[in-house]
Amino acid sequence: MTLRSLLMGVIAAIALGSTTAPAAEPYPSRPIRIVVPYAAGGATDLITRVVAKDLTASLGVSVIVEDHAGGGGTIATKMVLRWT
């Protein structure tokens, strides 16, 4: 096998490999949930809701803010772990 035929084979493999890749699902495909480990109505909650509104507008997907206060953030952490 000559160097030229080897290079042609590599180029052909790269070209064919890039055109046969399956189309990926658009991201994100479902609503985004943001968990705030503090009480509703506080500064963290208000800032998170403003950011969520902007994310909804830019991504085109609903962004949901959920407040789970208590336990020094343990309750919110357990909530997130249940989703994964």
C-alpha positions in Angstrom: 0.0 0.0 0.0 1.4 3.4 -0.9 1.3 6.5 1.1 -1.1 8.1 -1.3 -3.7 5.3 -1.1 -3.4 5.3 2.7 -4.1 9.1 2.8 -7.0 8.8 0.4 -8.5 6.0 2.5 -8.2 8.2 5.7 -9.8 11.2 3.9 -12.6 9.1 2.6 -13.3 7.6 6.1 -13.4 11.1 7.7 -15.7 12.4 5.0 -18.1 9.5 5.3 -18.1 9.5 9.1 -19.1 13.1 9.3 -22.1 12.8 7.0 -23.7 9.7 8.6 -24.0 11.1 12.2 -27.6 11.0 13.5 -29.3 14.3 14.1 -29.3 15.2 17.8 -32.3 16.2 19.7 -32.5 19.9 20.4 -31.4 21.0 23.9 -33.1 21.5 26.2 -36.0 19.2 25.3 -38.0 19.6 28.5 -38.6 22.3 31.1 -35.7 23.4 33.2 -36.1 23.4 37.0 -34.0 25.6 39.3 -34.1 24.7 43.0 -33.5 27.6 45.4 -32.6 26.3 48.9 -33.9 29.5 50.6 -37.4 30.8 51.5 -39.7 32.2 48.9 -39.7 36.0 48.7 -36.1 36.6 49.6 -33.4 38.2 47.5 -32.1 34.9 46.2 -35.6 33.9 45.1 -36.3 37.2 43.4 -32.9 37.2 41.5 -33.4 33.6 40.4 -36.9 34.4 39.1 -35.5 37.4 37.0 -32.8 35.1 35.6 -35.4 32.4 34.9 -37.6 34.8 33.0 -34.6 35.8 30.8 -33.6 32.2 30.2 -37.2 31.3 29.2 -37.1 34.1 26.6 -33.7 33.2 25.2 -34.1 29.4 25.2 -37.8 29.1 24.3 -38.3 26.5 27.1 -40.1 27.0 30.4 -37.8 27.6 33.4 -39.4 26.7 36.7 -38.1 28.1 40.0 -38.9 26.0 43.1 -38.1 27.1 46.7 -37.3 24.3 49.2 -36.0 26.0 52.3 -34.9 24.3 55.5 -32.2 22.0 56.8 -29.3 24.2 55.6 -30.0 23.3 52.0 -30.4 19.6 52.8 -34.1 19.5 51.7 -33.3 21.1 48.4 -30.4 18.8 47.8 -32.5 15.7 48.5 -35.1 17.1 46.0 -32.5 17.4 43.3 -31.1 13.9 44.0 -34.6 12.4 43.6 -34.7 13.8 40.0 -31.5 12.2 38.9 
